[in-house]
Amino acid sequence: MTHRHSTRPKTALAAAALLAATLTGLSAPASTAATPAAPVAAVAAAQHRVLFDNSKAETAGNADWIISAAIPDPLVQNANPTTEKSWTGALSAWGVALQKTGAYSLKTLPSGSTISYGTGAALDLANFDTFVIPEPNIRFSTAEKTAIMTFVQNGGGLFLISDHNASDRNNDGWDSPKIINDLLTTNSVDPTDPFGFSVDVLNISTDNPRAITDASNPVLHGSFGAVTGSILRSGTTFTLKPADNPAVKGLLYRTGYSGNTGAFFVTSTFGSGRVAIWGDSSPADDGTGQSGNTLFNGWDDPAGTNAALALNATAWLSGAS
């Protein structure tokens, strides 16, 4: 409504100017003709670009950690999604919630792809604000570790999701705790605990981690709602090392833990970028997905505020909050 009211007078002025120019033999002012295009460019620039990874066996076994079966572009499956069932994948609720805001552009890195930074490829990390890696099951190559770390160092947002010890879904000898710890300790950019945390090699069967009290924290109190807790259903926690990176902060903790141990959701910064990590894939699981997978609805589990946590963290990592 507002756009219509603002553009009609400009259109009328442009038409009048063109008529006057025709009658007098003068050229129509170039700036008048270009005016309507400016708001379109401004809207496009405001979108936050999020890439979800599927190159590291994120759908192996019973996992289905994708936002849509249409890869790389979920809009191919449904251009106007309304619920998690509009797209096929156990992370579809996450993707649909972001898509419905109109402020996010989402893509998925296909299976078999290589994670890159600065190559000019369409799905290169340089073209995105946030990279989500939900429970990787294939070890990152040396070049991929460099790409991920450089992306964060230069201002990108990295959202990692770990699972419990011995959660090797594709039986290649590497599970997500081992893969993430390997990323943090053997990369070529900074292998000296760059984010200030490590993944605990644990398998915690069940818990309902609670959020700390911090009214000003944008992840706990963001535009998608207030976060009070989460769920842990066979997952792990993190050990914080603020001496290595003082920006590291535990936001949710396993029952009976605080400080530098037992953190279930952690944020940090590195260079100009931001990092978040979650200790279980269960909270992001919306219970829907491709056939043949055993899935559970952790996204809407009343024991946690998992949707708000995932979405607020994505907004923070993308620079939207």
C-alpha positions as CSV (number, residue, x, y, z in Angstrom):
1,M,0.0,0.0,0.0
2,T,2.7,2.4,0.9
3,H,4.8,1.6,-2.2
4,R,1.8,2.2,-4.4
5,H,1.1,5.6,-2.9
6,S,4.8,6.6,-3.2
7,T,5.3,5.4,-6.7
8,R,2.2,6.7,-8.4
9,P,3.2,10.4,-8.1
10,K,6.7,9.6,-9.4
11,T,5.2,7.7,-12.4
12,A,3.0,10.7,-13.2
13,L,5.9,13.1,-13.0
14,A,8.0,10.9,-15.2
15,A,5.2,10.8,-17.8
16,A,4.8,14.5,-17.7
17,A,8.5,15.1,-18.1
18,L,8.6,12.8,-21.0
19,L,5.7,14.5,-22.7
20,A,7.3,17.9,-22.2
21,A,10.5,16.7,-23.6
22,T,8.8,15.3,-26.7
23,L,7.1,18.7,-27.3
24,T,10.2,20.8,-26.8
25,G,12.7,18.4,-28.4
26,L,14.6,18.0,-25.1
27,S,15.7,14.6,-23.6
28,A,13.8,13.2,-20.6
29,P,15.9,13.6,-17.4
30,A,17.8,10.4,-16.8
31,S,17.4,10.6,-13.0
32,T,13.6,10.6,-13.3
33,A,13.5,7.3,-15.3
34,A,15.8,5.6,-12.8
35,T,13.9,6.5,-9.7
36,P,11.5,3.5,-9.4
37,A,14.4,0.9,-9.5
38,A,16.0,2.2,-6.3
39,P,13.6,0.6,-3.7
40,V,14.0,-2.8,-5.4
41,A,17.7,-2.8,-5.0
42,A,17.4,-1.8,-1.4
43,V,15.0,-4.7,-0.6
44,A,17.3,-7.3,-2.3
45,A,20.4,-6.0,-0.4
46,A,18.6,-6.5,2.9
47,Q,18.1,-10.3,2.6
48,H,20.3,-12.5,4.8
49,R,21.8,-15.3,2.9
50,V,22.0,-18.7,4.7
51,L,23.6,-21.9,3.3
52,F,22.7,-25.2,4.9
53,D,25.3,-28.0,4.4
54,N,24.4,-31.4,3.0
55,S,27.9,-32.3,1.7
56,K,28.9,-34.1,4.9
57,A,26.4,-37.0,5.0
58,E,23.8,-35.0,6.9
59,T,21.1,-37.5,5.7
60,A,23.0,-40.7,6.5
61,G,21.2,-43.3,8.6
62,N,18.1,-42.0,10.4
63,A,19.3,-38.4,10.0
64,D,17.5,-36.1,7.6
65,W,19.1,-32.8,8.4
66,I,18.0,-30.8,5.4
67,I,15.5,-28.0,5.0
68,S,14.1,-29.4,1.7
69,A,14.5,-32.3,-0.7
70,A,14.8,-29.6,-3.5
71,I,18.6,-29.0,-3.5
72,P,20.1,-26.4,-3.8
73,D,17.0,-24.2,-3.9
74,P,14.1,-25.1,-1.6
75,L,11.8,-22.7,-3.5
76,V,11.7,-25.2,-6.3
77,Q,9.7,-27.6,-4.1
78,N,7.4,-24.8,-2.9
79,A,7.9,-21.1,-3.5
80,N,5.4,-20.0,-0.8
81,P,5.8,-22.5,2.1
82,T,3.4,-22.2,5.0
83,T,4.3,-25.1,7.3
84,E,7.1,-27.6,7.8
85,K,5.3,-30.0,5.5
86,S,5.6,-27.5,2.6
87,W,9.2,-28.6,2.3
88,T,10.5,-32.2,2.8
89,G,13.3,-32.5,5.4
90,A,13.6,-32.8,9.2
91,L,14.9,-29.2,9.3
92,S,12.1,-27.9,7.1
93,A,10.4,-26.0,10.0
94,W,13.6,-24.0,10.5
95,G,13.8,-23.2,6.8
96,V,10.2,-22.4,6.4
97,A,10.2,-20.1,9.5
98,L,13.1,-18.1,8.0
99,Q,11.5,-18.0,4.5
100,K,8.2,-16.7,5.7
101,T,9.9,-13.6,7.2
102,G,10.9,-12.5,3.7
103,A,14.2,-11.4,5.1
104,Y,16.2,-14.6,4.3
105,S,17.5,-16.3,1.1
106,L,18.2,-20.0,1.7
107,K,20.2,-22.6,-0.2
108,T,21.6,-26.0,0.5
109,L,25.1,-27.3,-0.5
110,P,24.4,-30.6,-2.2
111,S,25.9,-34.0,-1.3
112,G,29.2,-34.6,-3.1
113,S,30.1,-30.8,-3.1
114,T,33.2,-29.2,-1.7
115,I,33.0,-26.4,0.8
116,S,34.8,-23.4,-0.6
117,Y,35.6,-19.8,0.0
118,G,36.6,-17.2,-2.6
119,T,36.3,-19.4,-5.7
120,G,33.5,-17.5,-7.4
121,A,31.2,-20.6,-7.4
122,A,27.5,-19.9,-6.9
123,L,27.4,-21.8,-3.6
124,D,30.8,-20.6,-2.4
125,L,30.7,-19.3,1.2
126,A,31.7,-15.9,0.1
127,N,28.2,-15.5,-1.2
128,F,26.5,-16.2,2.1
129,D,26.2,-14.6,5.6
130,T,25.7,-17.8,7.6
131,F,26.7,-21.4,7.1
132,V,24.8,-24.1,9.0
133,I,26.5,-27.5,9.4
134,P,24.0,-29.8,11.1
135,E,25.8,-32.9,12.5
136,P,28.5,-33.5,9.9
137,N,29.4,-37.2,9.4
138,I,32.3,-36.8,6.9
139,R,35.6,-35.2,8.0
140,F,36.4,-31.8,6.4
141,S,39.3,-31.8,4.0
142,T,42.3,-29.5,4.7
143,A,41.0,-27.1,2.0
144,E,37.5,-27.1,3.5
145,K,38.7,-26.4,7.0
146,T,40.7,-23.4,5.6
147,A,37.5,-22.2,3.8
148,I,35.3,-22.5,6.9
149,M,37.7,-20.7,9.2
150,T,38.5,-18.0,6.7
151,F,34.8,-17.4,6.1
152,V,34.3,-16.8,9.8
153,Q,37.4,-14.8,10.2
154,N,36.2,-12.4,7.4
155,G,32.8,-11.8,9.0
156,G,30.7,-14.9,8.3
157,G,28.4,-16.7,10.7
158,L,28.9,-20.4,11.5
159,F,26.2,-22.5,13.1
160,L,27.5,-26.0,14.2
161,I,25.4,-28.8,15.5
162,S,27.1,-31.7,17.2
163,D,25.6,-35.0,18.3
164,H,26.8,-37.5,20.9
165,N,29.9,-39.7,20.9
166,A,29.7,-42.7,18.7
167,S,27.1,-41.2,16.4
168,D,28.9,-42.2,13.2
169,R,25.9,-42.6,11.0
170,N,27.8,-43.6,7.8
171,N,30.4,-45.9,9.5
172,D,33.4,-44.1,8.2
173,G,35.1,-43.8,11.6
174,W,34.2,-40.1,12.1
175,D,31.3,-38.7,14.1
176,S,30.3,-35.1,14.6
177,P,32.2,-34.5,17.9
178,K,35.4,-35.8,16.4
179,I,34.9,-33.9,13.2
180,I,34.2,-30.6,14.9
181,N,37.1,-31.0,17.3
182,D,39.3,-31.8,14.3
183,L,38.2,-28.6,12.6
184,L,39.2,-26.6,15.6
185,T,42.6,-28.2,16.1
186,T,44.0,-29.0,12.7
187,N,43.0,-26.1,10.5
188,S,45.6,-23.9,8.7
189,V,44.1,-20.5,9.9
190,D,44.2,-20.9,13.7
191,P,44.5,-24.4,15.3
192,T,44.9,-23.1,18.8
193,D,41.3,-23.3,20.0
194,P,40.1,-20.4,17.9
195,F,36.5,-20.3,19.2
196,G,37.3,-21.0,22.9
197,F,35.4,-24.3,23.2
198,S,35.8,-28.0,22.6
199,V,33.2,-30.7,22.1
200,D,32.9,-33.1,25.0
201,V,33.2,-36.8,24.0
202,L,30.0,-37.8,25.8
203,N,26.7,-39.5,25.2
204,I,24.2,-37.9,27.5
205,S,20.9,-39.8,27.3
206,T,18.4,-37.1,28.4
207,D,18.2,-33.7,30.0
208,N,16.4,-30.4,29.6
209,P,19.2,-27.7,29.6
210,R,18.1,-24.3,30.9
211,A,19.1,-20.8,29.7
212,I,21.1,-18.4,31.7
213,T,19.7,-15.1,32.8
214,D,20.8,-12.4,30.3
215,A,18.0,-10.0,29.2
216,S,20.2,-8.2,26.7
217,N,21.4,-11.3,24.9
218,P,20.1,-11.3,21.3
219,V,20.1,-15.1,21.0
220,L,18.1,-15.6,24.2
221,H,15.9,-12.6,23.6
222,G,15.6,-12.1,19.9
223,S,12.9,-11.3,17.4
224,F,11.7,-14.9,17.3
225,G,10.9,-15.0,21.0
226,A,12.4,-15.6,24.4
227,V,14.5,-18.8,25.0
228,T,14.1,-20.5,28.4
229,G,15.5,-23.9,27.6
230,S,16.1,-26.8,25.2
231,I,16.1,-30.6,25.1
232,L,18.9,-33.1,25.1
233,R,18.1,-36.6,23.8
234,S,21.3,-38.4,23.3
235,G,23.7,-35.5,22.8
236,T,26.7,-33.8,24.3
237,T,28.0,-30.6,25.9
238,F,31.0,-28.3,25.5
239,T,33.9,-27.2,27.6
240,L,34.6,-23.5,27.5
241,K,38.1,-22.0,27.5
242,P,37.8,-18.2,27.9
243,A,41.5,-17.9,28.3
244,D,41.8,-19.0,24.7
245,N,39.0,-16.8,23.5
246,P,37.3,-14.4,26.0
247,A,34.3,-14.0,23.7
248,V,33.1,-17.5,24.3
249,K,29.8,-17.7,26.2
250,G,27.6,-20.5,27.4
251,L,23.9,-19.7,27.0
252,L,22.3,-23.0,28.0
253,Y,23.6,-25.5,30.5
254,R,23.0,-29.1,31.4
255,T,21.3,-29.6,34.7
256,G,23.7,-29.0,37.6
257,Y,26.4,-27.3,35.5
258,S,27.5,-23.8,34.9
259,G,30.6,-21.8,34.1
260,N,33.1,-23.5,31.8
261,T,31.6,-27.1,31.9
262,G,28.4,-28.6,30.8
263,A,27.4,-25.9,28.3
264,F,24.8,-27.1,25.8
265,F,24.5,-24.1,23.6
266,V,27.5,-21.8,23.1
267,T,28.3,-18.6,21.1
268,S,31.7,-17.0,20.3
269,T,33.4,-14.8,17.8
270,F,36.5,-15.2,15.7
271,G,38.0,-12.3,13.7
272,S,35.0,-10.4,12.3
273,G,32.7,-13.4,12.4
274,R,30.3,-15.1,14.8
275,V,29.9,-18.8,15.9
276,A,27.2,-20.8,17.6
277,I,27.2,-24.5,18.5
278,W,24.4,-26.8,19.8
279,G,25.0,-30.1,21.5
280,D,22.3,-32.2,19.9
281,S,20.5,-32.5,16.6
282,S,17.2,-33.6,18.4
283,P,16.0,-30.0,19.2
284,A,16.2,-29.0,15.5
285,D,14.3,-32.1,14.3
286,D,10.7,-31.2,13.4
287,G,9.5,-34.8,13.0
288,T,8.9,-34.5,9.3
289,G,11.2,-35.6,6.5
290,Q,11.9,-38.1,3.8
291,S,10.3,-41.6,4.1
292,G,12.4,-44.3,5.7
293,N,13.7,-42.1,8.6
294,T,12.8,-42.4,12.2
295,L,12.2,-38.8,13.3
296,F,10.9,-37.0,16.4
297,N,9.4,-33.6,16.8
298,G,12.0,-31.8,19.0
299,W,11.4,-28.5,17.4
300,D,8.0,-28.1,19.1
301,D,8.8,-30.1,22.3
302,P,7.2,-28.2,25.2
303,A,10.3,-29.0,27.4
304,G,12.3,-26.4,25.4
305,T,12.0,-23.3,23.3
306,N,14.0,-24.8,20.5
307,A,12.4,-22.9,17.5
308,A,13.2,-19.5,19.1
309,L,16.8,-20.7,19.9
310,A,17.5,-21.8,16.4
311,L,15.9,-18.8,14.7
312,N,17.4,-16.2,17.1
313,A,20.8,-17.7,16.7
314,T,20.5,-17.7,12.9
315,A,19.5,-14.0,13.0
316,W,22.4,-13.1,15.2
317,L,24.9,-15.0,13.1
318,S,23.5,-13.4,9.9
319,G,23.8,-9.9,11.4
320,A,20.0,-9.5,11.6
321,S,20.1,-8.8,15.3
